[in-house]
């Protein structure tokens, strides 16, 4: 990955990771794309992907839009108007490894624009729809993971109704989708593929209380780690959980975040501490001390680095920074 995008409500910024040192430095912006007026505001952009040439495609409330390097709209695909009973509904995006298509998860049921959710395939250059199918889900959002073999994992989150995990393919103009069962099913949330594509990282949907490594594509569990075994000693509070945003630092090291709450008569604190697990030895180590929890999960890049919010003790604006794990685990 060379590009990393994020939105502040008024624009989409893209960092050039080739120019951003992985030493805790703030992200170096490559470009900034002002959002069209109708898509500005807090929480209006659901998801963003960056094409190979540094342009952006984003999902907003009822549309998927591509902007060129000058911020002009290249194309816009209408998902349909939300209905009056719209709930919490967020679209999801993924770019295929060859850059040819944009995968779109549309939370139509929660958006009150249909009875079922949808999975769409759009031409990344033109925005033309290449395929679409209904999903038997009523999701708030979904995690989309594109594999280099052309497949797509779609983990739909349905709140208290649990999750559903789909495997999709788009081959020779045909879109196929099937629900996964067995070792990989809706009880697991897909987090990341390993850089070499041979393994998948998942976490438990409820909680989550554990993280598991699966071989791909058969889904067999290679290793599993419970949060109570990962949590460092002498952490504040009780009953820690994991964040959903886990990932592979490289093929043999996994990055997870342990979080918890510390409540007293006078104070309530939500804290988080990042952990690195070595898959060869099974050893785990905390990366730094517990810090205030953030609503933005760390993003693990697969090259030994990750992006996180840099909390400032003085309460000043916390920038996004890039860090690297530099200690071997025994």
Residue, then its C-alpha position, 0 to 999 in steps of 0.5 A: x500500500x502506498x496511499x492512505x485516505x481519510x476524511x475530516x467531513x469537509x475533504x478527503x486527504x490522501x497520505x503518501x506513505x512512501x514519504x511518511x517515515x514510520x517513526x511516529x511522524x504525522x502522515x505526509x499528505x499527497x493530495x486533498x479532495x474537497x467534498x461536493x457540498x451535498x456530501x460535506x459534514x460529520x460522518x457523511x463519508x462511509x468509506x474511501x479507497x484510493x486507486x493506483x494513480x492516487x485518485x479516490x472513490x468514496x461512498x456517501x449516504x446514497x452514492x458512490x463517487x470517484x474524484x480525479x486529482x483536481x477534485x472533479x467528479x469523474x463519475x457518480x453511482x446512485x444507490x437510491x434514496x434512503x427512506x424515512x425509516x433510515x437507521x444506522x447504515x454505512x456502505x462499504x468499499x473495496x478495490x480489486x487487486x488489479x484495480x479494475x473494479x470497485x466492490x460496494x456493499x449497500x446497507x439497503x435494508x437499514x437505509x430503508x431503500x429495500x428489503x435486502x442488502x446488496x453487493x455491487x460491482x462497478x467499473x473503477x474507471x467509468x462507474x458503470x455497474x457490472x454486477x449486482x445481487x441481493x444479500x440475505x442480510x439486514x446489516x448496519x455495515x460490512x467489512x470488505x476484504x479483497x484477495x489477490x485471487x479475485x475473491x472478496x470476503x464480506x462480513x456483514x454486521x447486523x448488530x444484536x442479530x449477529x453477523x453473516x460472512x459471504x464469499x464473492x467472485x466476479x469472473x468473466x462478467x458473472x457475479x457469484x456470492x455464497x454464505x460461508x459456514x463451518x470454521x469461517x461463518x458469521x461468528x467471525x469478523x474478517x480483519x485482514x489477509x496476510x501479505x502473502x495471501x495464504x492466511x486470514x485473520x478474524x476475530x469473534x463477532x461478539x466481544x470480541x474475545x479472541x483473534x484467530x489465524x486461518x489458512x486460506x482458502x480452506x479456512x482451517x484455524x492455525x492459531x487462536x489467541x484469547x484476550x485474557x492471555x494477551x492482556x498485559x499484567x497490571x492493566x486498569x479495570x477488568x474484563x478487557x476486550x479486543x478492537x475489531x481492527x486487527x491486522x498482519x504486520x507481516x506474514x508472521x506477526x499480528x497486531x491487535x489492540x486490547x481495550x478496557x474500562x476503568x471506573x471509580x467513584x470519581x472517574x471513568x476511563x476507556x483505555x487501549x494498548x496495542x499488542x504484537x503477536x509472533x505467530x512462530x513463537x506465540x509470544x505477545x508483547x505490548x507496544x507502549x503503555x495503555x492510552x486513551x481509547x480512540x474511535x479510530x482503530x489502528x490501521x495495519x499496513x502489512x509492511x511492519x507499520x501501522x497508522x494510529x491516532x497520536x494522543x496528546x497529553x495536553x489535549x491538543x489536536x491528535x494527528x494520524x501518525x505512522x509507527x513501526x514495531x522494531x523489537x523481536x519477540x522471543 
